[in-house]
Amino acid sequence: MQFIIALHNHQPVGNFGEVFEEAYAKSYHPFLTTLEKFPNVKVSLHYSGILLEWIRQYRKEFFPLLKKMIEREQVEMLGGGFYEPILCSIPKRDQVSQIKKLSAYLNNHFGVTTKGIWLTERVWEQSLVSSIVEAGIEFTMLDDTHFFYAGLEEKNMRGFFLTEDEGNVLKIFPMSMQMRYAIPFHTIEKLENELREIENEVVSSEKSVVSSQLSVDKTTNHKPQTTNHKLSNSQPATRNSQLLLYGDDGEKFGVWPKTYEHVFEKKWLEQFFEMLEENSSWLQTKNFSETVNEITPLGTIYLPTASYSEMLHWALPTQAFEEYEDFEKQLEKKKLFEKNKRFVRGGYWKNFSFKYSEVNWLHKRMLNVSKQISLQTNRNDAIQKAEEHLHSAQCNDVYWHGVFGGLYLPWLRRPIFQNLIAAEKIISNNENKISEIDLDIDGEKEICVSTPSLNLFLKPSLGGEIAEIDFKPIAHNLSDVVTRRREGYHRKVFIAKKEIENEVATIHDSVKTKEEGIEQYLVEDKFRRISLLDHFFDAKISLENIRQQNWKTISNFAEEQYSSSIQETENQFQISLQRNGNIVQRKKEIPVRLQKNISVLKSNAELEIVYSIVSEEKFSNIYFGSEWNLTLSAGDADDRYFLINNSKPKNFHLRSEGISENVSSLKMIDEWLNIEVEFVFDEATTLWRFPVETVSLSEDGFERVYQGSCLLPLWNLKGMKHFETSYRFSIRKFK
C-alpha cells in the first residue's frame, strides 16, 4: 500500500512575531530536522508564502535544509495561493495570480516545478478546476468528507480521481479522516495496527477482484491478470494499487496544546518514522508525483460544494448551528450517525458573509478593490504594488470564524484593511471623489467619499450611519469594530456555570475559559457596531443599560432608511440625510423629523456633523444620543488613551468606561499607531463611553477580546420641540 503524508503550514498576515517564533521553534524546524534522520520516509509539504517569507528573513538555516531534502527527493513541495486565500472567495484573475506567485517563489528558491496545491481550508467549488489548471497545477487534495457527500464509501477512496471543468482536467486525492484523528495522537502500536487493518482490507479487496476475474476467465477462456500491490518506480501504472493519504495541519506537530512534549520530547515522531521504515515491505511512503505515475485513477468524479464537516457546521447561522449540533447528538445517541454521516452536512462557506455583516463588508470591499485594479490598463510598478496589497488582503483567516479566533481577532483584521486602503490609495491618485454604489451587495447604495486623507462610507439605508472611516496617511480603518452577537457555542458557557453551581460538571464536557465570570460579557447588541447611530432614550437610561444592551427602544431611527442627497463644492462634500419617524413618550407615538448634515473637507480628514430635530410636541425627559464605535489598537496600553477637555480622566485607557459631564472636546490617542482622533462639540455635552468586548472561542478556550470603544454624546431634549447641535470630528497624525 502506498502512503502519502502531506502537511500544511501557515501563519496569517498580521500575526504577532512571537507566534511565528513559537511555531517555528516548536513545529516547523524540529519536524524537518527529525525527518532528515529518516531519508527513506517521504513527505509532501506546503508552506504559505507568508510563512516562507518570514522564515527566509529570520531563520536562515531553514531553506538550505529544506532544499537538501527536496534534492534527494524526500520532500515534495506543494503550492497554493501565496497569501493563503479561500480561492473560491476571490475573483478568478486573483485565483490564478495567487497560485502562480507561490509556484514562482518555490521555483526561485528551491528550483522545483509545482504540480500540486494545498487548497485552503479545503473549501471546494467545481469551477475552481479551471483556475487551478490555468495556473499550471495538475493535482490537489480534499477531505474524504467531500467524497462522502458525493455518495462514496471509504473503501472506494483508496486512490485518486479525475475531475474536470469545461474540459480542464484535475487529479484529486481524498484525505483520510481516520488518519487525521490518529496522527499524532494514537500510540505507535495502535497506529500500526490501524494501518495493517487498512492494508488487509486492501488485500481482501484485491483478492475479491482477482477471484471475480478468475470466474469470468473460466467462461471466456482468458488468462487471469494478477496485480502486485507493491510497486517500484519502473513498473507500469496499474489500477489495483491502493493508496492512503494523510493530510493535515503541520502545527499539530508541536504547536497544538501539549503536542510538543508528545511529538518531540517523548519522540513520537521519531518512532512514527521508524515504524514506517520497518514496515516498508508493505507500506511505502510516496509523494504525489510518484503516485500518479504508478497507479491509474479510480474514475471521474464531481464533488459537491463543501469543506470539512466542522467548517460547514460553523458556517450555519446561530440558531441553525445549535439545532444542527443537537441533531448530530440525536443521531449519535441512536447510533445512526456513522452509518448516515455522508447524508448529514451543515452550511455553505460563503454564507459566513450572511452570518457576519463584518465579513460581508470586508469581502465586498476586497472584491471592489480587485475590480478597480483589474480596470487599470497601465500595468506599471505602482499598480503591481497595489495588486500585492490586494493579494495580502485576501488572506483567509479573518473571513470566517470557527474554533479559532478568525474574524474576532482585531490584530488580524487590521492589516487586511491596511492593505486594502494602501491599494486604493495607489489607484485613486489622491483624487477627491464622491459616488453612490451598492458596495456590500445588499440591494441599497452606499455613499462613498474619497479624499487624499480620508475614505468615508455611509449607508443611507441603515440609519445614514458610517460603515467605515479610513485615515489614509496611516492606512487605518477606525470603524473596524465587531458587533457583539450570540454564537452557537456560547450556551456552553452558561451550561458550564450551571453545572459548577450544581457540582455535576464532571459528567459533562469541560469548557475552558481564560478568565472567571466571562459569562457577564456575553452581550448581544441591538444594532451593528458602526458610527453615527441616532438614538432617543427615556430618562431612566443608564450607562450599564447601554453596555449590557437591556434598554427599551423608543424610536425608529437607528438602522432605518434615510433619504439622502449629496453636493460637491470647491472645498468639501456635503451629504444631507433625513428621516421622518416617531418616538414614544407617555405611551404615545410622537412624529419627529431628524436631519443630519455631514460636511467632508477635501483638504484634511475632518467632518462636521450638524443635527436638526423637530417634534410635533415638546419632548418630555428625553435624551438624544449620536453613537460612535471606533478602534485604534490595544485597549490597555498606557500610550493609548483618552483626553477629555484636554486632560486624562482617572480611567484613561481606551478600554475604560465612564461618564463625563460638560464635555467640549474628546480625544482618542494612539501613540504607537501615531493617530489622534478628536471630537469638538459646539456646546458642552454629557459623554458616556465603554469598551466593546466580544467573547469568542479560540484554541485555548473562551476569551474576551477588546474590539473598540463605544462613544455616546448625549443631549437632554426636555421641553424642546426643535433642537439643533453640531460637532466636528477630525483625524490627524499624533506626532
C-alpha positions in Angstrom: 0.0 0.0 0.0 1.2 3.5 -0.9 1.1 6.0 1.9 1.3 9.8 1.3 1.9 12.2 4.1 1.0 15.8 3.3 1.3 18.7 5.8 0.1 22.2 5.6 1.9 25.0 7.4 0.6 28.6 7.7 0.6 31.8 9.7 -1.8 34.6 8.9 -0.9 38.1 7.7 -0.6 40.3 10.8 0.1 37.6 13.3 2.5 38.5 16.1 6.2 37.8 15.6 6.3 35.8 18.7 3.6 33.5 17.3 5.8 32.9 14.2 8.8 32.3 16.5 7.0 29.8 18.7 5.5 27.9 15.8 8.9 27.7 14.1 10.7 26.5 17.3 8.0 24.0 18.3 6.9 22.7 14.9 8.4 23.7 11.6 12.1 23.4 12.4 12.0 20.3 14.7 9.8 18.4 12.2 12.2 19.0 9.4 15.3 18.1 11.5 13.6 14.9 12.7 12.6 14.0 9.1 16.1 14.5 7.9 17.2 11.5 10.0 14.9 9.2 8.0 15.9 9.7 4.3 13.6 6.8 3.2 10.5 8.5 4.5 8.9 10.8 2.0 6.7 13.7 2.9 4.8 16.4 0.9 5.0 19.8 2.5 3.0 23.0 2.0 4.0 26.4 3.4 2.1 29.6 2.8 4.0 32.3 1.1 3.6 34.5 4.2 5.3 31.9 6.3 8.0 31.2 3.9 8.9 34.8 3.6 9.1 35.1 7.4 11.3 32.0 7.6 13.6 33.3 4.8 14.1 36.6 6.6 14.5 35.4 10.2 15.6 31.8 10.1 18.4 31.4 7.5 19.2 27.8 8.4 15.8 26.5 7.2 15.9 27.0 3.4 19.2 25.1 2.9 17.9 22.2 4.9 14.6 22.1 3.1 16.4 22.4 -0.3 18.7 19.5 0.6 15.7 17.2 1.3 13.9 18.3 -1.9 17.0 17.5 -3.9 17.2 14.0 -2.5 13.5 13.6 -3.4 12.5 13.1 0.1 10.3 16.2 0.2 7.8 17.3 -2.5 6.7 20.9 -2.2 3.0 21.8 -2.6 1.9 25.2 -3.8 -1.4 27.1 -3.3 -2.4 30.7 -3.0 0.6 32.7 -1.9 -1.3 34.6 0.8 -3.5 31.6 1.7 -6.8 32.8 0.3 -10.0 30.8 0.2 -9.8 30.5 -3.6 -13.5 30.4 -4.4 -14.0 33.7 -2.4 -11.7 35.8 -4.7 -12.0 36.6 -8.4 -10.7 34.1 -10.9 -8.0 36.5 -12.0 -6.7 36.6 -8.4 -7.0 32.8 -8.0 -4.6 32.2 -10.9 -2.2 35.0 -9.8 -2.0 33.8 -6.2 -1.2 30.2 -7.2 1.3 31.3 -9.9 3.0 33.6 -7.3 3.7 30.8 -4.9 4.8 28.5 -7.7 7.2 31.1 -8.9 8.5 31.6 -5.4 9.1 27.8 -4.9 10.9 27.6 -8.3 13.1 30.6 -7.5 14.2 29.4 -4.0 14.1 25.7 -4.4 14.3 25.0 -8.1 11.0 23.0 -8.2 8.2 22.9 -10.6 5.0 22.9 -8.6 2.5 20.3 -9.7 0.1 20.2 -6.8 -1.6 22.6 -4.3 -3.0 22.6 -0.8 -6.5 24.0 -1.1 -7.0 26.5 1.8 -9.5 25.1 4.3 -10.4 22.6 1.6 -13.2 24.9 0.5 -14.3 23.4 -2.8 -16.3 24.6 -5.7 -16.2 22.7 -9.0 -15.5 25.8 -11.0 -12.1 26.1 -9.3 -10.8 23.3 -11.5 -10.4 25.7 -14.5 -8.4 28.3 -12.5 -6.2 25.7 -10.8 -5.4 24.1 -14.2 -4.8 27.5 -15.8 -2.2 28.2 -13.1 -0.3 25.1 -14.2 -1.4 22.7 -11.5 -2.1 19.0 -12.0 -3.5 17.8 -8.7 -4.9 18.8 -5.3 -6.3 17.0 -2.3 -9.6 17.3 -0.3 -11.0 15.7 2.8 -12.7 12.3 2.3 -15.8 14.2 3.6 -16.2 15.7 0.2 -16.2 12.3 -1.3 -18.7 11.0 1.3 -21.0 13.8 0.3 -20.8 12.6 -3.3 -22.1 9.2 -2.1 -18.9 7.2 -2.0 -17.9 4.9 0.8 -14.4 4.8 2.4 -13.5 1.6 0.7 -13.9 3.3 -2.7 -11.3 6.0 -1.9 -8.0 4.2 -1.9 -6.5 6.1 -4.8 -7.2 9.3 -6.7 -9.8 10.6 -9.1 -10.1 12.8 -12.1 -12.5 15.7 -12.3 -13.0 18.5 -14.8 -14.5 21.9 -15.5 -15.0 23.0 -19.1 -12.8 20.1 -20.2 -9.9 21.2 -17.9 -8.8 18.0 -16.1 -7.5 17.9 -12.5 -6.4 15.0 -10.4 -8.0 15.0 -6.9 -6.9 12.9 -3.9 -9.1 12.1 -0.8 -7.5 12.6 2.6 -8.3 10.1 5.3 -10.3 11.4 8.3 -9.3 8.3 10.2 -5.6 9.2 9.9 -6.3 12.8 10.8 -7.7 11.7 14.1 -5.0 9.1 14.7 -1.8 11.1 13.8 -0.1 12.1 16.1 -2.4 11.2 18.9 -2.6 7.4 18.8 0.2 5.3 20.1 2.6 4.0 17.5 1.4 0.4 18.2 -2.2 1.4 17.8 -1.5 3.4 14.6 0.4 0.5 13.1 -2.5 -1.8 13.8 -4.8 0.6 12.1 -2.6 0.8 9.0 -2.4 -3.0 8.9 -6.2 -3.3 9.1 -6.5 -0.9 6.1 -3.8 -2.9 4.3 -5.7 -6.1 5.0 -8.9 -4.5 3.6 -6.9 -3.6 0.5 -5.5 -7.2 0.1 -9.0 -8.6 0.6 -10.4 -6.2 -2.0 -7.7 -7.2 -4.5 -8.3 -10.9 -3.9 -12.0 -10.3 -4.5 -11.2 -8.6 -7.7 -8.9 -11.4 -8.8 -11.5 -14.1 -7.8 -14.1 -12.3 -9.8 -11.8 -12.0 -12.7 -11.0 -15.8 -12.5 -14.7 -16.6 -12.6 -15.1 -14.5 -15.7 -12.0 -16.0 -17.3 -13.3 -19.6 -16.9 -16.2 -18.7 -19.1 -14.2 -16.6 -21.6 -11.0 -18.7 -21.8 -8.9 -15.6 -21.0 -5.9 -15.8 -18.8 -6.2 -14.2 -15.4 -4.5 -10.8 -14.8 -2.9 -10.6 -11.3 -1.7 -7.5 -9.7 1.2 -6.9 -7.2 0.2 -4.1 -4.9 3.9 -3.4 -4.1 5.1 -1.2 -7.0 8.5 0.1 -7.9 9.1 3.3 -9.9 9.8 1.2 -13.0 6.5 -0.6 -13.0 3.7 0.5 -15.3 0.6 2.1 -13.9 -1.9 -0.4 -12.5 -5.5 0.2 -11.4 -5.4 -2.0 -8.3 -2.5 -0.5 -6.4 -4.0 1.1 -3.3 -3.3 4.5 -1.8 -3.8 6.0 1.6 -3.4 9.8 2.1 -2.9 11.5 5.4 -3.2 15.3 5.1 -3.3 17.7 8.0 -2.0 20.9 9.6 1.7 20.8 10.4 1.0 22.8 13.6 -0.4 19.6 15.1 3.2 18.5 15.5 4.3 20.8 18.3 2.1 23.9 18.3 -1.2 22.4 19.4 -1.5 22.2 23.2 0.8 19.5 24.8 1.9 18.2 21.3 5.5 19.5 21.5 6.2 17.3 24.6 4.4 14.4 23.0 5.7 14.6 19.5 9.3 15.7 20.1 10.3 15.4 23.7 8.8 11.9 24.0 9.9 11.2 20.4 6.6 10.2 19.0 7.6 11.5 15.6 10.9 9.6 15.5 9.0 6.4 16.5 6.5 7.0 13.7 9.2 7.4 11.1 10.9 4.3 12.5 7.7 2.3 12.2 7.3 3.4 8.6 10.8 2.3 7.7 10.4 -1.0 9.4 7.2 -1.7 7.5 8.4 -0.5 4.1 7.8 -4.1 2.7 4.1 -3.5 2.6 3.8 0.3 3.4 5.7 2.6 1.2 5.7 6.4 1.7 5.4 8.2 -1.6 5.0 11.7 -2.9 2.1 12.6 -5.2 4.1 12.9 -8.4 5.3 9.3 -8.0 1.8 8.0 -7.3 0.2 9.5 -10.3 2.8 7.7 -12.5 2.3 4.4 -10.7 -1.4 3.9 -10.4 -4.3 4.9 -12.6 -7.3 7.0 -11.5 -10.3 5.3 -9.8 -12.6 7.2 -12.1 -14.0 10.6 -13.0 -16.0 12.3 -10.2 -17.7 15.6 -9.5 -17.8 16.7 -5.9 -20.4 19.0 -4.3 -19.5 22.4 -3.0 -18.2 21.7 0.5 -15.4 21.9 3.1 -14.5 19.7 6.0 -17.6 18.9 8.2 -16.7 21.3 11.1 -16.3 24.2 8.7 -19.8 23.6 7.3 -21.2 23.5 10.8 -19.5 26.8 11.8 -20.9 28.5 8.7 -24.5 28.0 9.8 -26.5 30.9 11.3 -26.5 30.7 15.1 -30.0 29.1 15.5 -29.3 26.6 12.8 -25.8 26.0 14.4 -27.4 25.0 17.7 -30.1 22.9 16.0 -27.6 21.1 13.8 -25.4 20.3 16.8 -28.5 18.9 18.6 -29.4 16.8 15.6 -26.0 15.3 15.3 -26.1 14.3 19.0 -29.5 12.7 18.5 -28.1 10.6 15.6 -25.1 9.6 17.7 -27.3 8.7 20.6 -29.4 6.4 18.4 -26.2 5.1 16.7 -27.3 6.3 13.3 -24.6 9.0 12.7 -21.7 6.9 11.4 -23.9 5.0 9.0 -25.6 8.1 7.7 -22.9 10.8 8.1 -22.5 11.2 4.3 -26.1 12.5 4.2 -25.6 14.9 7.1 -24.0 18.2 6.4 -24.0 21.8 7.6 -24.0 25.0 5.6 -22.0 26.7 2.9 -18.7 28.5 3.5 -19.7 31.7 1.6 -22.6 32.2 4.0 -20.1 33.5 6.6 -20.9 36.7 4.7 -24.5 36.3 5.7 -23.8 35.3 9.3 -21.4 38.2 9.9 -22.1 41.7 8.4 -18.4 42.5 9.1 -17.2 39.6 6.9 -19.6 40.6 4.1 -18.4 44.2 4.3 -14.7 43.2 4.3 -15.2 40.7 1.5 -17.1 43.1 -0.8 -14.5 45.8 -0.1 -11.9 43.4 -1.2 -13.8 42.5 -4.4 -14.3 46.2 -5.2 -10.6 46.9 -4.9 -9.8 43.9 -7.1 -12.2 45.2 -9.7 -10.6 48.6 -9.6 -7.2 47.1 -10.1 -8.4 44.9 -13.0 -9.6 48.0 -14.8 -6.1 49.6 -14.7 -4.7 49.4 -18.3 -1.2 50.6 -17.4 0.5 47.7 -15.5 3.3 49.8 -14.1 5.2 49.1 -10.8 2.7 51.1 -8.8 -0.2 49.0 -10.0 1.7 45.8 -9.3 2.3 47.1 -5.8 -1.4 47.7 -5.4 -2.1 44.2 -6.6 0.4 42.9 -4.0 -1.5 44.7 -1.3 -4.8 43.2 -2.6 -3.4 39.7 -2.5 -2.2 40.2 1.0 -5.7 41.4 2.0 -7.1 38.1 0.6 -5.5 36.1 3.4 -8.4 33.8 4.6 -8.2 33.8 8.4 -10.5 36.8 9.1 -13.1 36.0 6.6 -14.7 33.3 8.8 -14.8 32.1 12.4 -14.8 28.6 13.9 -12.8 27.1 16.7 -10.0 29.7 16.1 -10.4 33.4 16.7 -10.5 34.4 13.0 -12.9 37.3 12.4 -12.9 38.2 16.1 -9.1 39.0 16.2 -8.6 42.7 15.6 -4.8 42.3 15.1 -5.5 40.1 12.1 -8.3 42.3 10.7 -6.2 45.4 10.9 -3.5 44.5 8.3 -6.2 43.3 5.9 -7.8 46.7 5.9 -4.4 48.4 5.9 -3.6 46.5 2.7 -6.9 47.4 1.0 -6.6 51.0 1.9 -3.0 51.1 0.7 -4.1 49.5 -2.6 -6.9 52.1 -3.0 -4.5 54.9 -2.2 -2.3 53.9 -5.1 -5.0 53.6 -7.7 -7.0 56.6 -6.6 -4.2 59.0 -7.5 -5.2 61.3 -4.5 -8.4 62.3 -6.2 -11.4 63.9 -4.5 -14.4 61.8 -5.4 -17.9 61.0 -4.2 -20.1 58.2 -5.7 -23.1 56.1 -4.9 -22.7 52.4 -5.4 -24.1 49.2 -3.8 -20.7 48.3 -2.4 -21.8 45.5 0.0 -24.3 44.0 -2.4 -27.3 44.4 -0.1 -29.6 46.0 -2.7 -29.0 49.5 -1.4 -26.4 52.1 -2.5 -23.7 53.4 -0.1 -22.3 57.0 -0.4 -18.6 56.6 -0.9 -16.3 59.6 -0.3 -12.6 59.6 -1.1 -10.1 62.4 -0.4 -6.3 62.3 -0.3 -6.5 61.7 3.5 -9.9 60.0 4.0 -12.3 57.3 2.9 -15.8 57.5 4.2 -18.6 55.0 3.5 -22.2 56.0 4.6 -25.3 53.8 4.5 -28.5 55.8 4.0 -30.4 52.5 4.1 -29.0 51.8 7.6 -29.8 54.9 9.5 -27.4 57.1 7.5 -24.6 55.5 9.5 -20.9 55.4 8.8 -19.9 51.8 7.9 -16.2 52.7 7.5 -13.9 55.6 8.0 -10.3 55.3 6.9 -7.3 57.6 7.7 -5.2 57.1 4.6 -1.8 58.5 5.9 -1.7 55.6 8.4 -3.9 53.3 6.3 -6.1 52.6 9.3 -9.8 51.8 9.4 -11.2 53.4 12.6 -14.6 51.6 12.2 -13.2 48.1 12.4 -15.3 47.1 15.4 -17.1 43.7 15.5 -20.6 43.6 16.8 -21.3 41.5 19.9 -23.6 38.7 18.9 -24.8 35.3 20.2 -22.7 32.4 18.9 -23.9 28.8 18.9 -21.2 27.8 21.3 -22.0 30.5 23.9 -24.6 28.2 25.5 -21.7 26.0 26.7 -20.6 28.8 29.0 -24.0 29.0 30.7 -24.3 25.2 30.8 -20.8 25.0 32.4 -21.7 27.7 35.0 -24.9 25.9 36.0 -23.1 22.6 36.2 -20.4 24.1 38.5 -23.1 25.6 40.7 -24.8 22.1 40.9 -21.4 20.3 41.4 -22.1 18.0 38.5 -19.7 19.5 35.9 -17.5 16.3 35.8 -20.2 14.3 34.0 -20.3 16.8 31.1 -17.9 18.1 28.5 -15.5 20.6 30.2 -15.5 24.2 29.0 -12.2 26.1 29.1 -12.1 29.9 29.7 -9.3 32.3 30.1 -11.0 34.2 33.0 -13.6 33.7 35.6 -17.0 35.2 35.2 -16.7 35.6 31.4 -20.4 34.9 31.1 -21.2 38.5 32.1 -19.6 39.7 28.8 -22.0 37.6 26.7 -24.0 40.5 25.4 -26.0 40.6 22.1 -26.0 44.1 20.5 -29.3 45.6 19.3 -27.5 47.3 16.3 -24.3 46.9 14.4 -21.3 48.5 15.9 -20.8 51.2 13.3 -21.0 55.0 13.8 -23.4 57.9 13.7 -26.3 55.9 15.1 -29.2 58.1 16.1 -30.9 57.1 19.4 -33.6 58.5 21.6 -33.6 57.3 25.2 -36.0 57.8 28.1 -34.8 59.4 31.3 -34.3 56.1 33.1 -31.5 55.1 30.8 -28.1 54.3 32.4 -24.6 53.5 31.1 -25.0 50.0 32.4 -28.2 49.6 30.4 -26.3 50.7 27.3 -23.3 48.5 27.9 -25.5 45.4 28.6 -28.0 46.4 25.8 -31.0 45.9 28.0 -32.6 49.3 27.3 -36.0 49.7 25.7 -36.1 51.2 22.2 -38.5 54.1 22.0 -37.7 55.4 18.5 -37.3 54.1 14.9 -34.3 55.9 13.6 -31.2 53.7 14.2 -30.6 51.4 11.2 -33.7 52.6 9.4 -34.0 54.1 5.9 -32.9 57.7 5.5 -33.4 59.8 2.4 -30.1 61.3 1.1 -28.7 64.0 -1.2 -25.1 64.9 -2.0 -23.4 68.1 -3.2 -19.9 69.0 -4.0 -18.3 72.4 -3.6 -14.7 73.5 -4.1 -13.7 72.7 -0.6 -15.9 70.0 0.6 -18.5 67.3 0.0 -21.9 67.8 1.7 -24.2 64.9 2.5 -27.7 65.5 3.8 -29.6 62.7 5.5 -33.2 62.9 6.7 -35.9 60.7 8.2 -39.4 61.2 9.4 -40.1 58.8 12.3 -41.6 58.5 15.7 -40.6 58.4 19.3 -42.7 57.1 22.2 -43.3 59.3 25.2 -46.0 58.8 27.7 -47.2 55.7 25.8 -47.9 57.9 22.7 -46.1 58.0 19.4 -44.9 61.5 18.5 -43.9 62.3 14.9 -40.3 63.5 14.7 -38.2 64.7 11.8 -34.4 64.2 12.1 -31.9 65.7 9.7 -28.1 65.3 9.9 -25.8 67.1 7.5 -22.3 65.9 7.1 -19.6 68.1 5.6 -16.4 66.3 4.5 -13.4 68.6 4.0 -11.2 67.9 0.9 -8.1 69.4 2.5 -7.8 67.2 5.5 -9.5 64.3 7.5 -12.3 66.3 9.1 -16.1 66.1 9.2 -18.7 68.5 10.5 -21.9 66.9 11.7 -25.0 69.2 12.1 -28.2 67.8 13.7 -31.7 69.3 13.4 -34.5 67.5 15.3 -38.1 68.8 15.1 -41.0 67.3 17.1 -44.7 67.9 16.8 -44.9 68.1 20.6 -42.5 69.2 23.2 -40.2 66.5 24.3 -40.6 65.2 27.8 -37.5 64.0 29.7 -35.9 62.5 26.5 -32.2 62.2 25.7 -30.8 62.2 22.2 -27.5 60.3 21.5 -25.2 60.2 18.5 -23.3 56.9 18.9 -19.8 56.2 17.5 -17.9 53.0 17.7 -14.2 53.4 16.9 -11.0 51.4 17.3 -7.3 52.3 17.2 -5.2 49.4 18.5 -4.7 48.0 22.0 -7.2 48.9 24.7 -4.9 48.6 27.8 -1.6 50.1 26.8 -0.5 53.3 28.6 0.3 55.0 25.3 -3.2 54.6 24.0 -5.6 56.8 26.0 -8.5 59.3 26.2 -8.2 63.0 26.8 -11.4 64.7 27.9 -11.3 68.5 27.8 -7.6 68.0 27.1 -7.0 66.1 30.4 -6.6 62.5 31.1 -9.6 61.1 33.1 -9.0 58.8 36.1 -9.6 55.8 33.9 -7.8 56.8 30.7 -7.1 53.6 28.8 -9.1 53.1 25.6 -10.6 50.0 27.2 -12.1 52.1 30.1 -15.6 53.2 30.7 -17.0 56.3 32.4 -19.4 59.2 32.4 -18.1 62.7 31.9 -20.2 65.9 32.2 -19.7 69.2 30.4 -17.5 67.7 27.7 -16.4 70.2 25.0 -13.7 68.0 23.5 -12.7 64.4 23.4 -9.5 62.9 22.1 -8.5 59.3 21.4 -4.8 59.0 21.1 -2.7 56.0 20.0 1.0 57.0 20.1 2.0 53.6 18.8 -0.2 53.9 15.7 0.6 57.6 15.5 -3.1 58.6 15.3 -5.1 61.3 17.2 -8.9 61.4 16.9 -10.8 64.4 18.1 -14.4 65.4 18.7 -15.1 69.1 19.3 -18.7 69.9 20.4 -20.1 73.4 19.8 -22.0 73.1 23.1 -20.9 71.0 26.0 -22.4 67.5 26.2 -22.6 64.5 28.5 -20.3 61.7 27.3 -20.7 58.1 28.0 -18.1 55.6 27.0 -17.4 51.9 27.4 -15.3 49.2 25.7 -16.9 46.9 23.1 -15.7 43.4 24.1 -16.6 40.1 22.4 -16.4 36.6 23.8 -15.2 34.2 21.2 -13.9 30.7 21.0 -10.2 30.1 20.3 -8.0 27.0 20.5 -7.3 27.9 24.2 -11.0 28.2 25.1 -13.3 31.2 25.6 -11.6 34.6 25.6 -12.7 38.2 25.9 -11.4 40.5 23.1 -11.4 44.3 23.0 -12.8 45.3 19.7 -13.1 49.1 20.2 -14.7 51.9 22.2 -18.4 53.0 22.1 -18.6 56.8 22.5 -22.1 58.3 23.2 -22.5 62.0 23.5 -25.9 62.8 25.0 -28.2 65.9 24.9 -31.3 66.4 27.1 -34.3 67.5 24.9 -36.7 68.2 27.8 -39.2 70.9 27.0 -38.0 71.3 23.4 -39.8 71.0 20.1 -36.8 72.0 18.0 -33.2 71.0 18.8 -30.0 71.8 16.9 -26.4 71.0 17.6 -23.2 70.4 15.8 -19.7 68.9 16.4 -16.5 68.3 14.4 -14.7 65.0 14.0 -11.1 65.0 12.9 -8.2 62.6 12.5 -4.6 63.6 12.3 -1.1 62.1 12.9 -0.2 62.4 16.6 3.4 63.4 16.0 
